[in-house]
Structures are given as structure tokens and as C-alpha cells.
Amino acid sequence: MEEVSLSGRVAVVTGAGGGLGRAYALELARRGAAVLVNDTGGTLDGTGQTSAADAVVEEILGLGGRAASNQDSVSTPEGGEAMVAAALDRFGRVDAVVNNAGILRDKSFGKIDWDDFHAVQDVHLRGAAYVSQPAFRAMREQGYGRFVFVSSNAGTFGSFGQASYGSAKAGVIGLAQVVAIEGQRHGILSNVVCPLARTRMTESMLDAPEALSPEHVAPLVAYLASERCRETHQVISAGAGHFARVFTGLGAGWQADPAEVVSAEAVAEHMDRILDSSTYSIPLSAPEELEMLAPYVAARTAAGQAV
Ligand SMILES: NC(=O)c1ccc[n+]([C@@H]2O[C@H](COP(=O)([O-])OP(=O)(O)OC[C@H]3O[C@@H](n4cnc5c(N)ncnc54)[C@H](O)[C@@H]3O)[C@@H](O)[C@H]2O)c1
């Protein structure tokens, strides 16, 4: 098997003071990367600050790796800039960013407090953008880069009580896909991991601590952060050593009579065909979806109907 090496590479891992981020940082360092271990070290709801990142740096140094600690928050543009500047100052370049930092402030939709909602969005969605933009600029200069964004099944499929978290995590996928599209011509790849592991974030929901340990997710992150990775624009679910693609497909659908403006009743009657997912394609950008719709637009234009 060809080795997955990060030798000579520099990685920034946000929220790496514990849980999944710590496992990612250790695995990247074990494979040769110099790692900027970022974490504010707060509680699960994002309050407080501790030196959690320092302990992980000690661990990496103790194993003979290279690492530096950073406590900037991902949740402001200044924090993102400072973090990437710290990696550049310390290690000279930034090759990979793992946007892992996260908090939870779960509440059912009817009870949401907007300060909580915004705080969750600030860390997961805006935070990923604040860290990634300065890194993207540095990667563009060097013609090489790897982004690993972290989403969740709460974002892809929804989860009770997680409107703030789920919407932020779905937004992360949109962000990652645009970065993939804009990064490709600069040698920058961008993919998303939807992890499942027992950490402080999930300990009340998940049993089987060993089967669901973060170490089972870290190999995918190491691959996606490495030079060996060729994929981009992908979303992959990972937990307990099981890995699977998550995708948004476009069904074959139902085409109304091109000579008529369709009625709401006709839409209702054809809902089964509209929702049928036995045949689908997976567009890799918005223009690709438009190309797939082009024959229907052409048929309607030929029939003399306004599009
Ligand atoms: N554990 C799972 O099963 C699971 C499932 C889906 C997604 N995720 C995602 O994986 C990521 C890691 O979660 P985890 O389960 O390891 O939980 P965790 O709470 O152990 O890790 C999150 C880390 O992010 C840090 N952090 C919070 N706000 C920060 C900020 N503003 N700046 C920098 N660091 C900050 C925290 O201090 C913490 O160490 C999160 O993005 C989470 O949403 C986890």
C-alpha cells in the first residue's frame, strides 16, 4: 500500500485540545506533519478558556513530533487570521486545515435564544470560513492545499433540538463545496467529514466508547489532509471504522407538458415521480445542475413557452 505521508507538511487543526480534534492532530503529527494545535479550551457550550491545546502539544512533542499550541478563537475573523499567521510564523507554510472546532447549545426550535443560535453559527460555520480564508490565500500562493471541513448527520439529515447546530453544519457543506470549486485550479482540495465518535459532545447519546473512539475517524482525516488525496467536493460519513459517501443527488424527476404552464394540482398528482430516487445524478456544481436541466428548458422554449 502506498503510504499516506504528511512529512514536511504543516497542518492547522481547530478545536484539537480534546475529542476528535486531538485524535486528528496526533494522527497528522504521527504521519510527519507539524501541527498547530488550536483550542480555546472552553466548556461544551463555548464558555471559558483553558490551555487544553498545550496538553496535546506536549503529547505530540513527547512522541517525537512537531507541534505548537494556539488559543485563538475561530469565531472571529481576527482569530482566524491570527491562527493562520501563527502557523506561518512558526512553521513557514500551511498545507492543510481541519475545521473541527465546535460547541453545542441545543434547544428545540420554538425555544431558541438568538444569542445561542448565533454563538453556534459563529463557531461552526463562520469560524470555518474565518480560518479557511487566510489559509486559502496562503495555499493559493503555494499552489497546494487541503481542507477538511467537519459537518454532522444533524446537518445532512436533521436532528431534534439542533436547529442552530444542524443549520450551521449544513452550511459548512455549502462552504466546503464552494472552496472545492474555487480551489481546484490552485491545487487546493476541499472535502467534508461527518464523524461519529464518543466524545464529551456525544457521551450522553452514544455507548460503546471503544468501538466509537475518535481514532477510528482520524485515518480518513489524515488521508484527506495528505498529498495522496485526489478527491474534492466529497462528503464522507465516518465512525466505528465504517466509511461511506453522503451525497446530494438530483432525481430523474417529472417533466410537465412543455406546451403548458403546469398547475399546482398537476404537481400534487405527480409527487411520487417528483420524489422518486431510483434514478439520479450527482451534480458537482450549480452549473452542472443547470446543464442537466438544459434539455427541459430547450423543450419548453421550442414549444413557445416562456421559461
Ligand atoms: N462526536 C461526534 O460524534 C460528532 C458528530 C458529528 C460532528 N461532530 C463534530 O466534530 C467536531 C469535534 O467534536 P467533538 O465531538 O470532538 O467535541 P469536543 O467538544 O470534544 O471538541 C470540540 C473542540 O472545539 C473547541 N472549541 C470550541 N469553540 C472553539 C473556538 N471558538 N475556537 C477554537 N476551539 C474551540 C472545544 O474547546 C473542544 O475542544 C465538532 O465540530 C463537532 O460538531 C462530532
The ligand as a MOL file (V3000), in Angstrom:
LIG
                    3D

  0  0  0     0  0            999 V3000
M  V30 BEGIN CTAB
M  V30 COUNTS 44 48 0 0 0
M  V30 BEGIN ATOM
M  V30 1 N -18.5880 13.3990 18.3440 0
M  V30 2 C -19.3650 13.1670 17.3200 0
M  V30 3 O -19.9420 12.0630 17.1780 0
M  V30 4 C -19.5920 14.2240 16.2860 0
M  V30 5 C -20.5910 14.0060 15.3300 0
M  V30 6 C -20.7550 14.9360 14.3190 0
M  V30 7 C -19.9450 16.0470 14.2770 0
M  V30 8 N -19.0140 16.2640 15.2440 0 CHG=1
M  V30 9 C -18.1890 17.4600 15.1470 0
M  V30 10 O -16.8390 17.1270 15.3640 0
M  V30 11 C -16.1470 18.2490 15.9200 0
M  V30 12 C -15.4040 17.8300 17.1840 0
M  V30 13 O -16.3450 17.4980 18.1720 0
M  V30 14 P -16.0420 16.5280 19.4170 0
M  V30 15 O -17.1080 15.5210 19.4120 0
M  V30 16 O -14.6190 16.1360 19.4130 0 CHG=-1
M  V30 17 O -16.3840 17.5180 20.6500 0
M  V30 18 P -15.3860 18.3020 21.6310 0
M  V30 19 O -16.2620 19.2190 22.4230 0
M  V30 20 O -14.5430 17.3370 22.3700 0
M  V30 21 O -14.4410 19.1050 20.6470 0
M  V30 22 C -14.6920 20.4120 20.1760 0
M  V30 23 C -13.4820 21.2600 20.4950 0
M  V30 24 O -13.6310 22.5470 19.9100 0
M  V30 25 C -13.1230 23.5020 20.8290 0
M  V30 26 N -13.6950 24.8300 20.5570 0
M  V30 27 C -14.9490 25.2650 20.8310 0
M  V30 28 N -15.0980 26.5420 20.4490 0
M  V30 29 C -13.9070 26.9290 19.9150 0
M  V30 30 C -13.4640 28.1370 19.3460 0
M  V30 31 N -14.2570 29.2120 19.2380 0
M  V30 32 N -12.1870 28.1930 18.8730 0
M  V30 33 C -11.3660 27.1200 18.9700 0
M  V30 34 N -11.7350 25.9480 19.5360 0
M  V30 35 C -12.9990 25.8550 20.0030 0
M  V30 36 C -13.5510 22.9690 22.1830 0
M  V30 37 O -12.8070 23.5390 23.2540 0
M  V30 38 C -13.3270 21.4730 22.0160 0
M  V30 39 O -12.0340 21.0610 22.4340 0
M  V30 40 C -17.2190 19.3170 16.1360 0
M  V30 41 O -17.2220 20.2080 15.0440 0
M  V30 42 C -18.4840 18.5200 16.1860 0
M  V30 43 O -19.6100 19.2960 15.8450 0
M  V30 44 C -18.8210 15.3730 16.2520 0
M  V30 END ATOM
M  V30 BEGIN BOND
M  V30 1 1 1 2
M  V30 2 2 2 3
M  V30 3 1 2 4
M  V30 4 1 4 5
M  V30 5 2 4 44
M  V30 6 2 5 6
M  V30 7 1 6 7
M  V30 8 2 7 8
M  V30 9 1 8 9
M  V30 10 1 8 44
M  V30 11 1 9 10
M  V30 12 1 9 42
M  V30 13 1 10 11
M  V30 14 1 11 12
M  V30 15 1 11 40
M  V30 16 1 12 13
M  V30 17 1 13 14
M  V30 18 2 14 15
M  V30 19 1 14 16
M  V30 20 1 14 17
M  V30 21 1 17 18
M  V30 22 2 18 19
M  V30 23 1 18 20
M  V30 24 1 18 21
M  V30 25 1 21 22
M  V30 26 1 22 23
M  V30 27 1 23 24
M  V30 28 1 23 38
M  V30 29 1 24 25
M  V30 30 1 25 26
M  V30 31 1 25 36
M  V30 32 1 26 27
M  V30 33 1 26 35
M  V30 34 2 27 28
M  V30 35 1 28 29
M  V30 36 1 29 30
M  V30 37 2 29 35
M  V30 38 1 30 31
M  V30 39 2 30 32
M  V30 40 1 32 33
M  V30 41 2 33 34
M  V30 42 1 34 35
M  V30 43 1 36 37
M  V30 44 1 36 38
M  V30 45 1 38 39
M  V30 46 1 40 41
M  V30 47 1 40 42
M  V30 48 1 42 43
M  V30 END BOND
M  V30 END CTAB
M  END
